[in-house]
Amino acid sequence: MAIKFSKNEGRFILTTKDTLYAITVLHGRYLVHTYYGKKRPAPELKFEPCVVSFSPYKAEYGNQYSPDVFFSECSTYGAGDFRPSALRIKNTEGNSVTEFAYKGYKKYKGRHEIPGLPFARVGEDTETLEIKLEDSVSKCELKLFYTVYYEENVITRSMQITNNSKGEVKIEKCMPLCLDLEGYDYDLIKLWGGHCYERNFERTPLCHGTQVISSSRGASSHQFNPFMALCDKKTGNDKGDVYGFNFVFSGSFENSVHVDQMENTRVLVGLGSECFAYTLGPKESFDSPEAVMTYSPDGLNGMSGNFHKFINKYIVPEGALEGHRPVVLNTWEACYFNIDEEKLVAFAKEAAKTGFDMLVMDDGWFGKRNNDKAGLGDWTPNPEKFKNGLGSFIKRVKAEGVQFGIWIEPEMVNPDSDLFRAHPEWCLRCPGREMSLSRDQLVLDMSNPRVVEYLKKAFTDVFEGLEIDYIKWDMNRHLSEVGSAHYGKEKQDEVMYRYVLGVYELCRFFREKFPKTMIEHCSGGGGRYDLGIMQYCSQIWTSDNTYPYSRTPIQYSSLLGYPASVMSCHVSNPGTNMKSLDYRFKVAVGGVLGYELNILTATEEAKKIMAEQVKLYKTFDRLILTGEHYTVIAPVDSRFESHYFINEDRSEILLSYVERKNAGAGKILKLRVRNADKTAVYEDRISGEKCTGKELFDGIEVISEGEADYARLWHFVKI
Ligand code: DGJ
């Protein structure tokens, strides 16, 4: 049993394989967070004195309790806790003071299913604790859900608010994860960036006050990823206490870390208040998205490993890890909008000869889409580019011996499109305000069910009956002037949130309507690289930056929070530089391999090398999809990068070493494969050399070449 309640102490204990989480019901009323971390004997409630100057307390309990000082499972606004709150609800009286009292609990196998939102699936051992609370003034009921993933050391959290009053209440802030930790001797790791430079690793010491990691863009964004971690100062790849957090949501979010006057730390993960509000009528309920947390004493690799296992097992669609992922040849960087049937059939022919599995036709196939200024929203094939329609074109592609994939961007529209001319009211807009453009496009109002229904029909009309093996779903701008013609005034501040619900509804439709079609998500590269969208796709386009020197750190940081199985990595055009082609390949096999170059102008030598690369990749691609991943050298403040994948029985290891720009020659490095089986002998299938597991454990020595574009791979197999 992963969840226990001890009546005497009023204490809930949640255990995973290596962690323990404790909650105490104080005075039969307050839900006090008691402990989270390494497993240990029954934790005690700490924190004395309980009340400090200027901290409010209730006469009944005197200095036995102040919400301002105690650790809280769900801090609410306005009743004495002055730290950032997890929940704020405006009641029928017009004030936003809320105070929830404990009313009881349930625990059960499985989990609470969150309507309309993605959430982690359940396994046989998944258990949930549901705690019920009530606020006597607003007459709201609050349920807190804790779902325990024992083997993966993950606990997820969500909340449900029900309005039992006779009037309307408004949720003004909603953070399903509120975690108070003792002290503040931690570093905060966050992933910041922008288009083409996603997920830069930043590690800074915590400081007093609040640090916010958020997106107000309507997408989880290139700028700040919802993943973050807190680690102790000594944390490295393999050692140190690390708490990891994430949010199963693809829209605006607001995570924060606050160090208070007592020098303790509060972590909040959720929807925040800037981009979110939600009105509940009598008897209506609101379910929050799910937040995810893990703890590992084994450094960043331990924390990442917990997340990788959890995501691969419970987040990505069932079956996504089976078999081999197709090695695609994508047309974008080779052709941009300049595509037509003859050219792409020629691409397909060469792709098949080179050993690629699939041709992906990117942007430019529909409407008047000859550049990014027109056509978006008109999902019918361009008759000049595809004279006999898509069906006969796809047949020709397949006859060449490759599968077929296609690009779409359903959420967007160009002002110069038939769709916009027919339905300008279907865009996000606020009365009296000019709609801002971004990449010459506007955003469709996905909060409006009519728009979503229209898109379902439009894509059914064009795709039904066609043999499409893969869809790349893109999103190339963020949301501004967020308002909807579909809703009245009182619902306008829900539109940002409801937009994401509409996207998820369409995602579910695609998966149900085209169940055999693999989906890759993308948002100008990795602008929606999150646990929400991962429920609906096998992989995500990591970044529009395919330059390998930039890719190495992007891939490293992506792997901190997400598994390699979702990380789509392409080899882009190396020109005539075959050393660069080799290097690009060795970087790209940090994740799921693909190519993005002009196969018609590639030299015979390049095609031969690519064919060998694809063949080699297929000897170890299952390791990348399903193996455990460990960083050996992080490309953070280092001119080198090294990592390995290893399978469960440690019989196979893929070790990689990459020299970054200006790495310098002559440096001796030891690449330690700490998880190698020390009793075994391995053979490197690439060089044919043999070595013992002990040698791998102690470290393979490499001396840096210092020349441009140098990388090496070893594929060790137990003999
Ligand atoms: C942005 C994507 O990241 C690219 O790969 C490509 O699909 C373009 N959009 C097409 O417009």
Residues whose N, C-alpha, C, O or C-beta is under 5 A from the ligand:
A	BS01	DGJ	W332 D362 D363 D474 C522 G524 G525 D544
